[in-house]
């Protein structure tokens, strides 16, 4: 059971990391598409 819990924790961690990186990538891409200076403002 302990192994299963460890596995699920890893999956949740990977999922959260994926979500964070998707948001960052989305914002960066949109900044470049719209206006990089507007993003820095």
BALOBA-1460 file (C-alpha; in Angstrom, 3 decimals):
// residues 41
<rec num="1" residu="x" x="0.000" y="0.000" z="0.000"/>
<rec num="2" residu="x" x="2.817" y="2.400" z="0.833"/>
<rec num="3" residu="x" x="4.208" y="1.928" z="-2.665"/>
<rec num="4" residu="x" x="0.830" y="2.776" z="-4.167"/>
<rec num="5" residu="x" x="0.625" y="5.977" z="-2.119"/>
<rec num="6" residu="x" x="4.114" y="6.964" z="-3.260"/>
<rec num="7" residu="x" x="3.127" y="6.334" z="-6.861"/>
<rec num="8" residu="x" x="-0.024" y="8.442" z="-6.632"/>
<rec num="9" residu="x" x="1.944" y="11.258" z="-4.990"/>
<rec num="10" residu="x" x="4.404" y="11.181" z="-7.885"/>
<rec num="11" residu="x" x="1.566" y="11.264" z="-10.403"/>
<rec num="12" residu="x" x="-0.057" y="14.229" z="-8.650"/>
<rec num="13" residu="x" x="3.302" y="16.027" z="-8.508"/>
<rec num="14" residu="x" x="3.933" y="15.411" z="-12.197"/>
<rec num="15" residu="x" x="0.413" y="16.571" z="-13.052"/>
<rec num="16" residu="x" x="0.829" y="19.786" z="-11.030"/>
<rec num="17" residu="x" x="4.210" y="20.442" z="-12.660"/>
<rec num="18" residu="x" x="2.632" y="19.858" z="-16.077"/>
<rec num="19" residu="x" x="-0.183" y="22.296" z="-15.270"/>
<rec num="20" residu="x" x="2.263" y="24.969" z="-14.069"/>
<rec num="21" residu="x" x="4.500" y="24.574" z="-17.121"/>
<rec num="22" residu="x" x="1.492" y="24.644" z="-19.482"/>
<rec num="23" residu="x" x="0.324" y="27.936" z="-17.961"/>
<rec num="24" residu="x" x="3.835" y="29.431" z="-18.148"/>
<rec num="25" residu="x" x="4.252" y="28.276" z="-21.751"/>
<rec num="26" residu="x" x="0.795" y="29.606" z="-22.651"/>
<rec num="27" residu="x" x="1.560" y="33.021" z="-21.138"/>
<rec num="28" residu="x" x="5.007" y="33.226" z="-22.766"/>
<rec num="29" residu="x" x="3.664" y="32.233" z="-26.186"/>
<rec num="30" residu="x" x="0.809" y="34.731" z="-25.940"/>
<rec num="31" residu="x" x="3.226" y="37.451" z="-24.857"/>
<rec num="32" residu="x" x="5.372" y="36.861" z="-27.941"/>
<rec num="33" residu="x" x="2.326" y="36.697" z="-30.216"/>
<rec num="34" residu="x" x="0.629" y="39.809" z="-28.834"/>
<rec num="35" residu="x" x="3.395" y="42.100" z="-27.624"/>
<rec num="36" residu="x" x="6.419" y="41.254" z="-25.517"/>
<rec num="37" residu="x" x="6.701" y="44.827" z="-24.220"/>
<rec num="38" residu="x" x="3.058" y="44.771" z="-23.132"/>
<rec num="39" residu="x" x="3.823" y="41.650" z="-21.113"/>
<rec num="40" residu="x" x="6.808" y="43.212" z="-19.358"/>
<rec num="41" residu="x" x="4.692" y="46.237" z="-18.407"/>
